[in-house]
């Protein structure tokens, strides 16, 4: 069975997070652009009836918040500058 779109997003966010964390010691430095492009592609594939909170996080590129939401840990998210949690 293939992963759901939300699972693909969670995996892509985890890959981005791991890659960013490796930047301090990585040589050569990894290219983050393909990871951002993948997340943009996945976001564009989200259906219209997707939970508005997830859509908000993905469109604002609040990937850490999206990861928590996808993991069922929305309560851990802090309000951002846009006043959206």
N, C-alpha and C positions, 0 to 999 in steps of 0.2 A: 504494500500500500504506500502510495506516495505521500509525503508530508503535506499538510494543509498550508495555505498561504500564510496563516499566522505563525505556524511552526517555521516556515522558511524565513519569515521576518525575524523571529526570535533567534534563529541560527545565524543569520546575517549580522544582527546586532552583536551577538556574542563574539563572532569573528572580528568585527570592527573593534570591539572592546579589547580583545586579546592582542590584536595588532597594535593598537594605540599603546597598550601597556608595555609592549616590547620595544617601543621606539628608543628608549633611553640606551639600550644595549645592542640594538640591531645594527648590523653592518653587512651589507648595505641597508639603508633605510627602506622600509617597505613603502610601496605606492598605495596610498589610501583611496585614490580616486575610483578605482574599480569597485571598492566596497561601497562607497557613497552612491555610485551609479546603480549598483545592484539594489540598494535600499530604495532609491528613487523608482526603479522599475517595479519593485514589489509594491510600493505605495500606490503607484498608478494602477495596479491590478486589483486593488481593494474594491469590492463592490459598494454600491451606493448605500446599502443597508448595514454597512460596517458600523460598529459602535462609534459614536461621535468622539468619544474620548481618545480612542486609538487613532482615528483619523487626525484629530488635532495634534497629537504628539508626533505622528509621522510627518505631517505637513510642516510642522515647526522644527522638524529634525531634532526633537527631544527624545533621542533614542534611549537614553537611560530610563526616562519615565515610561516610554513604550515598553521596554523590557520588563519593568516592574509590573505594568498593567497586564502584559501577556502572561506573566508568572502568577497572576492572581494576588499581587502584592500592592495594589493601588493605594492602600492606606499609607504606605511608606513614602509616597510622592509628596513633595513639598510644592507649595504654590509658587508659580513662576512670575515673571514680570508682567505677563498678560493677565494675571490674577486667576488663571486656570490652574487647578491642581494637576 
